[in-house]
Amino acid sequence: MTQIQNPFLIKPTNKKFIALKGQTNGYLQIAPAEFTDNFNNLNPQIFLIAQTWAQELEQLGAKKVYWITLSEIVTHLHIHVFPRWSDQEVKGLDLFALREECLWPWNENTNKALNAWADKNQIAVF
């Protein structure tokens, strides 16, 4: 089996959390900056951070915001937060499967909200 490099640990940061920005408007993967592969060692603040990003997405007009955690290919625990916008008919896991297709690119308002959210919560965004 091919070893996958942990994308959350590629760039060093002094912040507690990292958000990896996907191709789809508003889609983030959020993880602690220090490796953890089980919930016993997970900083519970990550759930509040994910919640506040979901709230930002709703304020921007997301019709639905989904959260999932799989952590199979990259064992570093992380949360996928991805919105469904009103112009998207694809829902749920089908929408998640399209997350890197760049069918719905990031827009200026979402980028602005991302930067404010990251600054407020001391999150490194890559």
KEDOTI-755395 format. One record per residue (C-alpha): residue in one letter; residue number from 1; x, y, z; chain. Coordinates in steps of 0.5 Angstrom, whole numbers. Each point is the difference from the previous one (the first is absolute). Example, Ala and Ser with C-alpha at 12.3 -4.5 7.8 and 13.67 -1.06 7.14 Angstrom:
<recs>
(rec a, 1, (25, -9, 16), A)
(rec s, 2, (2, 7, -2), A)
</recs>
This chain:
<recs>
(rec m, 1, (0, 0, 0), A)
(rec t, 2, (3, 7, -2), A)
(rec q, 3, (1, 4, 6), A)
(rec i, 4, (-3, 7, -1), A)
(rec q, 5, (3, 6, 3), A)
(rec n, 6, (-4, 4, 5), A)
(rec p, 7, (-2, 6, -3), A)
(rec f, 8, (-2, 3, 7), A)
(rec l, 9, (8, 0, 2), A)
(rec i, 10, (3, 2, -7), A)
(rec k, 11, (1, 8, 2), A)
(rec p, 12, (2, 1, 7), A)
(rec t, 13, (-4, 5, 4), A)
(rec n, 14, (-1, 3, 8), A)
(rec k, 15, (-7, 0, -1), A)
(rec k, 16, (-4, -6, 4), A)
(rec f, 17, (-5, -2, -6), A)
(rec i, 18, (1, 0, -8), A)
(rec a, 19, (-5, 1, -5), A)
(rec l, 20, (1, -3, -7), A)
(rec k, 21, (-4, 4, -5), A)
(rec g, 22, (-3, -5, -6), A)
(rec q, 23, (-2, 2, -7), A)
(rec t, 24, (-7, 1, 2), A)
(rec n, 25, (-3, 6, 3), A)
(rec g, 26, (0, 0, 7), A)
(rec y, 27, (3, -7, 1), A)
(rec l, 28, (5, -1, 5), A)
(rec q, 29, (4, -6, 4), A)
(rec i, 30, (1, 2, 7), A)
(rec a, 31, (5, -3, 4), A)
(rec p, 32, (5, 1, 6), A)
(rec a, 33, (7, 2, -2), A)
(rec e, 34, (2, -5, 5), A)
(rec f, 35, (-1, -7, -3), A)
(rec t, 36, (-5, -4, 4), A)
(rec d, 37, (-3, -7, -3), A)
(rec n, 38, (-6, -1, 6), A)
(rec f, 39, (-5, 4, 3), A)
(rec n, 40, (3, -1, 7), A)
(rec n, 41, (5, 5, -2), A)
(rec l, 42, (-4, 5, -4), A)
(rec n, 43, (0, 7, 2), A)
(rec p, 44, (-8, 1, 1), A)
(rec q, 45, (1, 7, -2), A)
(rec i, 46, (0, -3, -7), A)
(rec f, 47, (-7, -1, 0), A)
(rec l, 48, (-2, 7, 2), A)
(rec i, 49, (5, 3, -6), A)
(rec a, 50, (-4, -5, -5), A)
(rec q, 51, (-6, 3, 3), A)
(rec t, 52, (2, 7, -1), A)
(rec w, 53, (2, -1, -7), A)
(rec a, 54, (-7, -4, -2), A)
(rec q, 55, (-4, 6, 3), A)
(rec e, 56, (5, 5, -4), A)
(rec l, 57, (-3, -4, -6), A)
(rec e, 58, (-7, 0, 2), A)
(rec q, 59, (1, 8, 0), A)
(rec l, 60, (3, 0, -7), A)
(rec g, 61, (-7, -4, -2), A)
(rec a, 62, (2, -7, 0), A)
(rec k, 63, (-6, -4, 0), A)
(rec k, 64, (3, -6, 4), A)
(rec v, 65, (7, -1, 3), A)
(rec y, 66, (2, -7, 1), A)
(rec w, 67, (6, -3, 4), A)
(rec i, 68, (3, -6, 0), A)
(rec t, 69, (6, -4, 3), A)
(rec l, 70, (3, -6, -4), A)
(rec s, 71, (8, 1, 1), A)
(rec e, 72, (1, -7, -3), A)
(rec i, 73, (5, 2, -6), A)
(rec v, 74, (4, 5, 5), A)
(rec t, 75, (-1, -2, 7), A)
(rec h, 76, (1, 7, 3), A)
(rec l, 77, (-7, 1, 3), A)
(rec h, 78, (-4, 6, -4), A)
(rec i, 79, (-7, 2, -2), A)
(rec h, 80, (-2, 2, -7), A)
(rec v, 81, (-5, 6, 0), A)
(rec f, 82, (-3, 1, -6), A)
(rec p, 83, (-6, 4, -2), A)
(rec r, 84, (-6, -1, -5), A)
(rec w, 85, (-2, 6, -3), A)
(rec s, 86, (-7, 2, -3), A)
(rec d, 87, (2, -1, -7), A)
(rec q, 88, (3, -7, 1), A)
(rec e, 89, (-5, -6, -1), A)
(rec v, 90, (5, -5, 2), A)
(rec k, 91, (0, -2, 7), A)
(rec g, 92, (3, -4, 6), A)
(rec l, 93, (6, -5, -2), A)
(rec d, 94, (-1, 2, -7), A)
(rec l, 95, (2, 7, 1), A)
(rec f, 96, (6, -2, 4), A)
(rec a, 97, (2, -5, -5), A)
(rec l, 98, (0, 6, -5), A)
(rec r, 99, (4, 5, 5), A)
(rec e, 100, (6, 0, -4), A)
(rec e, 101, (-3, 1, -7), A)
(rec c, 102, (0, 8, 0), A)
(rec l, 103, (-7, 0, -2), A)
(rec w, 104, (-2, 5, 5), A)
(rec p, 105, (7, 4, 1), A)
(rec w, 106, (1, 5, 6), A)
(rec n, 107, (-3, 7, 0), A)
(rec e, 108, (3, 6, 3), A)
(rec n, 109, (-6, 0, 5), A)
(rec t, 110, (2, -7, 3), A)
(rec n, 111, (8, 2, -1), A)
(rec k, 112, (-1, 6, 4), A)
(rec a, 113, (-4, -4, 6), A)
(rec l, 114, (5, -5, 0), A)
(rec n, 115, (6, 5, 1), A)
(rec a, 116, (-4, 3, 6), A)
(rec w, 117, (-2, -7, 3), A)
(rec a, 118, (7, -2, 0), A)
(rec d, 119, (3, 6, 3), A)
(rec k, 120, (-5, 0, 5), A)
(rec n, 121, (1, -7, 2), A)
(rec q, 122, (7, 0, -1), A)
(rec i, 123, (0, -5, -6), A)
(rec a, 124, (5, -1, -5), A)
(rec v, 125, (-3, -1, -7), A)
(rec f, 126, (3, -3, -6), A)
</recs>
